[in-house]
Amino acid sequence: GNSVTQMEGPVTLSEEAFLTINCTYTATGYPSLFWYVQYPGEGLQLLLKATKADDKGSNKGFEATYRKETTSFHLEKGSVQVSDSAVYFCALKRSGGSNYKLTFGKGTLLTVNP
Amino acid sequence: SAVISQKPSRDICQRGTSLTIQCQVDSQVTMMFWYRQQPGQSLTLIATANQGSEATYESGFVIDKFPISRPNLTFSTLTVSNMSPEDSSIYLCSAQGGLLQETQYFGPGTRLLVL
């Protein structure tokens, strides 16, 4: 079946540090890949997505590239801010037809200190 | 994207009572879903809310405990019945389809504490 494995947290960085959160997946076919972010006390927000191999999703300075050869979708940001402190979830969805279910990773808590 | 709202945003309930959570989307969507997020955990899909028919439940979730309604293409409710402290969680609705296309968007969640 489908699964998503995320880097274990928590991750603590200083402001302006480089961020990488690793995400690898197992799926049949060609899934769509997502990063969602959950700020303290809030619901999930879509951060970025990629729907096919070699696509790069980007938003708010975050980037992730869909790597089919390594089945990965690592999240990166060149310079984090205190306001980026949140839980980050990697997720996949099989494409097409009735394959609408999202499979989530366990989430990675990021804390950015000033 | 879409605006998805949930009511209530949080509640504290007594054991044995029931709570109904409402989810409203600002555009017509094909699919609506209900998830549970237990403290410090990831999201678990409870069920898919089907418009005009019974919801489709995931393994481990049953209609008697989590009855769901979806009377139209923009609204759904989830009831948590006969609550126990183990039901203390965040309950999130999400939506997909229509103007949202194939991406799922989430509501802000309902934080439930059962005493």
Interface residues (C-beta under 8 A of the other chain):
Chain A: S32 F34 Y36 E42 G43 L44 Q45 L46 K49 T51 F89 K93 S95 Y100 K101 L102 F104 G105 K106 G107
Chain B: S1 Q6 M31 Q41 S42 L43 L45 T48 I90 L92 S94 Q96 E102 T103 Q104 Y105 F106 G107 P108 G109
